[in-house]
Amino acid sequence: QVQVVESGGGLVQAGGSLRLSCIASGSIFSINAIYWYRQAPGKQRELVASIISGCITNYTDSVKGRFTIARDNARNTVYLQMNSLKPEETAVYYCNTVGKMATMQRFDTWGQGTQVTVSS
């Protein structure tokens, strides 16, 4: 079993910053990719950023230059540093982790999400 837990959400004013954390735990052999998604009320879930093979990062265009995804391999933790936040980025942010368990079985696990609210 693999568990994924996000934290770090909260209320911030427009232009402010937050750092989200995503921790994966359990019988993990390796983590291949970690994705941050967000879902605003009434909208589809959107891929925000990803880190693949520990070093290849990608961002959706709207967050480039403001968000940074980084991984702490020793702690199976990924951070999403979000700067210059905008009210329209208010959403629940989810972490999705993909890898292999100690049994070599593939896992694809979502966290429960963390709420980010950006006030204008």
Number of C-alpha atoms within 10 A of each C-alpha: 10 17 15 21 19 24 19 16 18 14 14 18 14 17 14 14 18 19 16 22 20 26 18 24 14 11 14 20 14 17 20 14 18 28 23 25 18 22 19 17 9 6 9 9 15 14 17 22 22 25 20 15 12 16 12 11 16 16 19 12 9 10 16 12 11 13 20 18 24 18 18 11 11 6 10 16 18 25 20 22 16 18 17 14 23 17 15 12 18 20 21 18 26 27 30 21 27 19 20 18 17 13 9 12 10 16 16 14 18 20 18 16 22 21 20 22 21 21 16 11
